């Protein structure tokens, strides 16, 4: 599935932003973006010299506004351009532009004077936040609730957010929430940004199995790439607060008071908004910095071939049948999760006599107890992740 065509200037802008991050492997980024290193360094040089990335010259960058009236007009213009932005984000944008901006309260009053905000708008109490200490240690993936289209179809927005930087790595207008659809989008995302250490997902499809098992074929594919899959606690959406907050922002800045005819229109809107979110929109949780200021591409590249699990000589290895959910051991059948059909698993003794663990690589997926008359089911994935750390 080829990388979707988006604005050339926006692709160059994202490239130079990632390439300028400390420790960035610029030649590897050139490979991921499909450009020659000479071209990549040319873009960097042009960006550092005059901030220009277009093929042709554009109008000169605006000089700092000096008059009070001009500042007020600029504040209203930014608000009109981004109707969901408040006084703090607008003030930060003006400072980045070199404008001597008034206090937040003054910006708020200007917006109120021009009828840009409603009276008595509430402010949510801030909560203590947890985040990973560096990019790519954890990505959060989820589907935003489906959106109706005027052609009678539905759009299922797939979102992937880096936990540390809030950088939006994937924003796709999907026709469904099937595992194959997610995997295709992940392949494109991994090719551009590299691999994360782990994914944080909820318990619904396609991350969880309809039979109640957390292991899925998609999860097994991620394990082969060395990516752990961590599920949130059931009925605790607050544990995925960054995803939920991102979805509210997406709703306010893309979907509010707008109707889209088909997936192509939605994707076009996503492609226009995503650079704004990553590169321009100040983020309150980041002290009004933009997500791109804290993100750098992963050093782990997407492999050309999906690795297979390699077990040591002498281990007890079984192949799960492609049509059945069990393996044979000691003359008896033992259940394993359906997601591992056709895969090789290892049987390893546990500390208790008569008990064995069934492992896929380093991940415990099932348990064998020879003292019981029947086999028992799979080990919850959350436990497996903890055992493998």
Secondary structure as the mmCIF struct_conf table of DSSP 4:
data_model
#
loop_
_struct_conf.conf_type_id
_struct_conf.id
_struct_conf.beg_label_comp_id
_struct_conf.beg_label_asym_id
_struct_conf.beg_label_seq_id
_struct_conf.end_label_comp_id
_struct_conf.end_label_asym_id
_struct_conf.end_label_seq_id
HELX_LH_PP_P HELX_LH_PP_P1 UNK A 2 UNK A 5
HELX_RH_AL_P HELX_RH_AL_P1 UNK A 8 UNK A 19
TURN_TY1_P TURN_TY1_P1 UNK A 20 UNK A 20
BEND BEND1 UNK A 21 UNK A 21
TURN_TY1_P TURN_TY1_P2 UNK A 22 UNK A 23
HELX_RH_AL_P HELX_RH_AL_P2 UNK A 26 UNK A 33
TURN_TY1_P TURN_TY1_P3 UNK A 34 UNK A 34
HELX_RH_AL_P HELX_RH_AL_P3 UNK A 37 UNK A 50
BEND BEND2 UNK A 54 UNK A 56
HELX_LH_PP_P HELX_LH_PP_P2 UNK A 59 UNK A 65
BEND BEND3 UNK A 67 UNK A 67
HELX_RH_AL_P HELX_RH_AL_P4 UNK A 68 UNK A 81
BEND BEND4 UNK A 82 UNK A 82
TURN_TY1_P TURN_TY1_P4 UNK A 83 UNK A 84
HELX_RH_AL_P HELX_RH_AL_P5 UNK A 87 UNK A 96
TURN_TY1_P TURN_TY1_P5 UNK A 97 UNK A 98
HELX_RH_AL_P HELX_RH_AL_P6 UNK A 104 UNK A 113
TURN_TY1_P TURN_TY1_P6 UNK A 114 UNK A 115
BEND BEND5 UNK A 117 UNK A 117
TURN_TY1_P TURN_TY1_P7 UNK A 119 UNK A 120
HELX_LH_PP_P HELX_LH_PP_P3 UNK A 124 UNK A 126
BEND BEND6 UNK A 133 UNK A 134
TURN_TY1_P TURN_TY1_P8 UNK A 135 UNK A 136
BEND BEND7 UNK A 137 UNK A 137
STRN STRN1 UNK A 139 UNK A 143
HELX_LH_PP_P HELX_LH_PP_P4 UNK A 144 UNK A 146
STRN STRN2 UNK A 147 UNK A 148
TURN_TY1_P TURN_TY1_P9 UNK A 150 UNK A 151
BEND BEND8 UNK A 152 UNK A 152
STRN STRN3 UNK A 154 UNK A 162
TURN_TY1_P TURN_TY1_P10 UNK A 163 UNK A 165
STRN STRN4 UNK A 168 UNK A 174
BEND BEND9 UNK A 175 UNK A 175
HELX_RH_AL_P HELX_RH_AL_P7 UNK A 179 UNK A 193
BEND BEND10 UNK A 197 UNK A 197
STRN STRN5 UNK A 198 UNK A 201
BEND BEND11 UNK A 203 UNK A 204
TURN_TY1_P TURN_TY1_P11 UNK A 205 UNK A 207
BEND BEND12 UNK A 208 UNK A 208
TURN_TY1_P TURN_TY1_P12 UNK A 210 UNK A 211
BEND BEND13 UNK A 212 UNK A 212
BEND BEND14 UNK A 214 UNK A 214
HELX_RH_AL_P HELX_RH_AL_P8 UNK A 217 UNK A 224
TURN_TY1_P TURN_TY1_P13 UNK A 225 UNK A 226
STRN STRN6 UNK A 228 UNK A 231
HELX_LH_PP_P HELX_LH_PP_P5 UNK A 232 UNK A 233
TURN_TY1_P TURN_TY1_P14 UNK A 234 UNK A 235
HELX_RH_3T_P HELX_RH_3T_P1 UNK A 237 UNK A 240
HELX_RH_AL_P HELX_RH_AL_P9 UNK A 241 UNK A 250
HELX_RH_PI_P HELX_RH_PI_P1 UNK A 251 UNK A 255
TURN_TY1_P TURN_TY1_P15 UNK A 256 UNK A 257
BEND BEND15 UNK A 261 UNK A 262
HELX_RH_AL_P HELX_RH_AL_P10 UNK A 263 UNK A 275
HELX_RH_PI_P HELX_RH_PI_P2 UNK A 276 UNK A 280
BEND BEND16 UNK A 281 UNK A 281
STRN STRN7 UNK A 283 UNK A 283
HELX_RH_3T_P HELX_RH_3T_P2 UNK A 284 UNK A 286
TURN_TY1_P TURN_TY1_P16 UNK A 287 UNK A 288
STRN STRN8 UNK A 289 UNK A 289
HELX_RH_3T_P HELX_RH_3T_P3 UNK A 291 UNK A 293
TURN_TY1_P TURN_TY1_P17 UNK A 294 UNK A 294
BEND BEND17 UNK A 299 UNK A 300
HELX_LH_PP_P HELX_LH_PP_P6 UNK A 301 UNK A 303
BEND BEND18 UNK A 304 UNK A 305
HELX_LH_PP_P HELX_LH_PP_P7 UNK A 311 UNK A 312
TURN_TY1_P TURN_TY1_P18 UNK A 313 UNK A 314
STRN STRN9 UNK A 316 UNK A 319
BEND BEND19 UNK A 322 UNK A 323
BEND BEND20 UNK A 325 UNK A 325
STRN STRN10 UNK A 326 UNK A 329
TURN_TY1_P TURN_TY1_P19 UNK A 330 UNK A 331
STRN STRN11 UNK A 332 UNK A 335
HELX_RH_3T_P HELX_RH_3T_P4 UNK A 338 UNK A 340
TURN_TY1_P TURN_TY1_P20 UNK A 341 UNK A 342
STRN STRN12 UNK A 344 UNK A 349
BEND BEND21 UNK A 351 UNK A 352
TURN_TY1_P TURN_TY1_P21 UNK A 353 UNK A 354
STRN STRN13 UNK A 355 UNK A 360
TURN_TY1_P TURN_TY1_P22 UNK A 361 UNK A 362
STRN STRN14 UNK A 363 UNK A 369
TURN_TY1_P TURN_TY1_P23 UNK A 370 UNK A 371
BEND BEND22 UNK A 372 UNK A 374
STRN STRN15 UNK A 378 UNK A 378
HELX_LH_PP_P HELX_LH_PP_P8 UNK A 379 UNK A 380
HELX_RH_AL_P HELX_RH_AL_P11 UNK A 381 UNK A 388
#
